[in-house]
Amino acid sequence: RLQGGTGGAPGELLFQAWAPPLGFSTFGVKQLSPARPQDPPGWPSGDPEPQIQNEHLRVLFDPVTGHLREIQNLAKGFSLPVFQSFHWYNASTGDAQSPQASGAYIFRPNSSAAIPVAKRVATRLLKVGGGPGGFPRFGGVSRCHRASPCPPQTALVQELHQNFSAWCSQVLRLRPGQPYLELEWTVGPIPVSDGMGKEIISRFETPLRTAGRFYTDSNGRQVLQRRRDWRPTWNLTQTEPVAGNYYPVNTRIFIKDQKLQLTVLTDRSQGGSSVLDGSLELMVPRGLLKDDSRGVGEPLDEPGDDGQGLVVRGRHRVLLDTAAAAAEQHRPLAQEMVTSPSLVLAPGAGPPLRQVS
C-alpha cells in the first residue's frame, strides 16, 4: 500500500516488545501457519455502538457514520464529544485578489470552507487478544469482534479501521496502559486529475469554548498561545482567514477551556490551527498542481516510483485531561514520540546477542 504497486502486505504482526535505554533488543519472526484473510471494512450497521476501551479511556464511534464521536477519561470520570474527520482545502492557483498560488512554500486555499473527504466511512472493529495473564500469544492471535469482545485488560490491542475513500484511511488504536488514543492515518495518492489541488487536513471538533485561542509548541519545548486573527505587536488586517492563522506544530497542539484540554501530539512537524472555536486541525499530505514561484520550480505533486503519486502514513496521539493536569502527560509523551526507538528489519538469524544495554 505504501509502496504503490510493490506493496500490498496481507497482514500485520503485533507483539509486545521492550528495549533497554541506549541499547537494543532483537526478535525473530517465523510463520507457523497460513494467514487468515481479513474481512474488508463495511458500512456501519447502525447498532450496536462501536467502541474500544482500556483502563484509561473508552472511545465511542457513531454507529451510523463510523466517525469518532466521544472520548471518555475513565480514570478521572469525565468525557468530551470529539468528532474527527478528514477534509481538504482547494488550493488556490491565483485570483483577482492576488496572483499568488498555493505551493511548496505558500499555503493559500481558495476558500475558507474545507470539503469533507467522506460524510460516512466504512469501518471494521478489531480486538486482538493476549495469552494467559494478558501476555500475547506468539503462536497466533485471536480476533475478537463485537459479538465476543476481548476484556479490555487482556486485549493486546483494540482497533477501529476507517476507510474514508480509496486514498484516505485511518486506524484508531488503544493498547493496555496507554493513556492516549493513537490515530494512524494513511493518505495518498491524492487525486488531482479533476484539476483541483488538494490540501488534506485532519480536523477535531469539540464543544469546548476556546474563544479563538489555541496553543502550539515551539521546537518541542515552550508552548505558545495563539489567537485567531490577532498579533501581539501590531493591529492585524486579516486577508487570509485560514492560512493567516496557521502555525508550525513540531510536537503538539491543543485547545482548552476552564476545565478540559484536548491535546494532539504529532510524529513530525506539521502546520496546524484552530480556524473554528472548539476545533483544531493539522495539515497532512498536499497534492498541488501549480508552483508558488518561491524557488522550487515545480508543483508539489511527486509521482513516486510507480508514477501514481506518493502514499504517506503518520500518527497522531490524542490526550484528554483536565486543563490543570494535561502538561504532566503531554510533555513527556511528546518527548517520547520524537525520540522513539529505530526499527531495523533484516533477513536471517540476526546478531548473536539478543539484548545489549
N, C-alpha and C positions, 0 to 999 in steps of 0.2 A: 504493500500500500504506500509506504513512504518512499519507496524506490521506483515508483511507476510500474512499468511492465515487468521489472525484475523482482518485485515484492510479492505479496500475497501469502504471508505465513498463515497456516490454518489454525494456529492456537497460540496460547500464552502460558508460560511456565511460571508458577507462583510458589515461593517457599520463603521461610524466614531465614534471614542471614544476619551475620554480625561480623564486624571488622574492628580490630583494636586501633587506638589512636596512633598515628604515624606508622601504620603497619598495613598488612593486607591479609586477607583470607581467600582461599581458593575452594571452589566447589566443582565436583564432577557431575555431569549430567549424562544419562543413558536412557534411551527409550526402551520401555519394558513391554508396551502393548500398543496397538494402533489407536490413534486418537479418535474419539467420538465426534461426529460432526455437530456443530452448534446450530441451534435454531437462529434464523435471522431475526433482527428486530422487527416487531409487528406493531400495528396501531393499538394504542391504549383501548382497553375494552370498556372502560367506564367504572369497573369495580373488580376486585377490591382496591383500596387506595395503596399504590406502591410506596414502599418506604425502605430505608436502610437505617441501621442503628448499631451503635456500640455503647460502651459505658458512659461516654461523654455526650454524644449527640444523637438525635433522631432527625432524619431528613425525610420530608414528605414531598411527594410529587403529585401533580394534578392528574387524576385518573382519566381525564378526557383529552387534555392536550399533551401530556407527557412532560411538561416543563417542571423545573424545580419550583416548589410552592411555599415551603416553610422550613425553617431550621429551628430545632428545639435544643436548648442547652440543658441537658438532664442534670448535670452536676449542680447547677445554680437555680434551676426551676423557672426558666423563662423561655419565651420563644419569639421569633420575629418572622413575619411573612416576607419571603425573599423570592422574587421572580427573576430567573436568569435565562437569557436567550442571546442568540447571535443576530446582529444587524449589519447592514453595510451602508456607508455613505457613497453616493455617486460622486466620483472625483471630477472636479472642475477642469475643463480644458481652456479656461479663459472666458470672460463675459464682458458685458458693457461696463461693469464697474472696474474691472482690472483684467489685463491680458494674462495675468499670472495663472499658470496651470498647476495642478497638484502633481508632485513628483517625488523623487528620492529625498530631497531636502525640504520640500514645501508640502505641508498638509493643507489642502484647501477644498473642502467639499462644495458642491454647487447648491446645496440646500442644507438647512439645519435639521431636516427630518431624516432620521435613519430608517432604512427599509428592513423589515424582519426577513431573515433567511427563510423561516418557516413559522406558521402560526400553530402548527400541530406537528409533533415529532414522533417517529417510530421508536419504541423502547424495548429493552429486554432486561429483566431483573436477574442477577446472577449472584449467588451466595456460595462461596467455596468453603467447605468445611475443613476443620482440622482433625487431628487424631485425638487419642485419649489425653485429657488434661489441657486441651487447647493447642497441642503441638501438631504441626502439619503431618499429613500422611505423605511421605516422599514416594511411596509406590503408586500413587494415584490420588486424585482429589475427587470429592463428591460435589455435585452441583445440586444445590437445594433451591427450589423455586417457591412461588407463592403458596402452593398447596402444602408444602412441608418445609417451612423456613428453618434455617440453622439458628440455634440460640446465639444471640449476639456475642456472648462471652467465648464461644468456641469457633465462630466463623473466622477463617484465616483472612478473608476479605469479602466485603459486600459491595456490589457494583450495580449501578443502573446505566445501561448503554443507551445513548440517544443518537438517533440518525436524523439530522436536520435536512440534509439533502445529499446528493451524490458526491458533493465536495466538502461537506461540513458535518462532523460527528464529534461526540464527546462521551467520556466515561466519568461518572461521578462515583467516588470511591471512599469507603471507610474501612479502616483496619483496627484491630483491638489496640487500645491505649492511645489512639490518635485523636487529639482534641480539635482537629480541623477536618473540614471536608475538602478532599482533593478533586479537582476538575482537570482531567487530561483531555485537551482538545486537539483535533486533527483537522486542518483546513487546507484545501487545495486539491487539484489545480483550480485556481479561481477562474470561473468562466468569464471571458471578456469578448467572446465572439459577437455579442449583441452590441458592441461598440461603446459600452459603458465601463469605465474603470471603477473598481470596487475597493473600498477601504473597510475591512472587516473589523467589527468590534464585538467584544463580549460585554454585555450590559447586565448589571444587577439593579433591580428596582425594589425599594422598600418604603414603608410609611414613615420612616424617620424624618423628623423636622430638622433639616440641616441648615436652613436659612442661607443657602448659597455658599456654604463653607465645606471644604473637604481638605484632606491632608495627604501630602506625598513626602517621601523621604528624599534626602539629598545625599547621593552617593552611598546609600545604605546606612547612613549614620543619623544626622539631625533630621527631624521631622518638621516640615514647614506647613503652616496653614495657608491655604489658597482660598480666595474669594472670587466668585464668578463675576466677571465684568468689572473688575476693580484692580487697581495697582496701588501699592503703598506710598509711592513718592510722586505721583502725578495724577491728574484727572484724565481718566481714560475715555476716549470716544471709541466704542467698540464697533468695528466694521466686519469682524469675522466671529460671529457668536459661538461657533463650535471650535474652530482652530485657535481662536484667540483665548480660549480657556483650557487648552491642552498643555500639560506639563510633563517633563520627564519623570518616569517612575522606574527607579533602579531595583528596588526590592519590595516596596509595599505602598498601597494607597488605602485610605479608609475614610468613612463617613461616620458621624456620631450625632446623638442628641444629648440631652442632660443625663440619660440613663444608660443607653446601649451603644455599642460600637460594632460596626461591620468592617472587617479588615480583609483585604485580598493581597496575598503575597505572590510575587512573580518569580519565575525562574530565569528571567533575562530582563534587560532594560526595554521598557515599552512606553508608549505615550498613554496618558490617562487623564480623565477629567470627571466632573460631575456637572453635566450640562442641564440636568433637571434636579430639583430638590428631592432628596431621598434616594438618589441613584448614583452609581459610579460605573465607569466603563473603561476598558483597556483595549488599545489597538492591537490586533493580531495581524496576520499577513495582509499585504496590499497587492493588488494587481492593477497596474495603470497602463495607459495607452499613449501618454504624451510626456515628453521630457519637460522638466521645470526650468530649464536654461540656467542651472546653477553649477554646472561643471561636469556632471556625469555624462551627458551627451547621448543618453538613450532612455527610453521609458523603463519604469520599474516593472518589468514583465519577463522575468527569467524563464526560458523554455525548459530548462532541465535537460538531463541526458537523453530522455526519450522524446523531447520536443513537445511534450504535452503540458508542461508547467510544473512548478515545484509543489510538493506537499510538505507542510510544516506541522510539527507536533510540539506542544508545550504544556506546562502545568500551571495552574493557579491553586493556591490553598486559601480556603475561606475560614475565617475565625469569627465567632460570635461570642462577645463577652460584655461585661459591664464597661462603661467608659473609664471608670476608675482603675480597673484591673487589667485592661486589654494590653497595655505595654509589657506587662510581665510575660505575656505569651508571644506577642508578635516580634519583639526584638530578638530573643534567642532563636525563634523559628526562622526568621529571615536570614540570620547568620548561618544557620544550619542548611538552609536551602542553597545559598550561594557558595558554600564550602562542602557540598555533598561529595561522597566518595566517587572516584572514577571507576567505571566498569570496563573491563577488558575481556573480550571473548576470543578464544583460540581453540583450534582442534588439538587432540592429543590428550595425554595424561596430565599435563601441567607440570609445574615445578615440583621438586621433591618435598619442599616444605609446604605444609598446608596453611600455616599461620605464622606471621612474623610481626613482632611489635618492637 
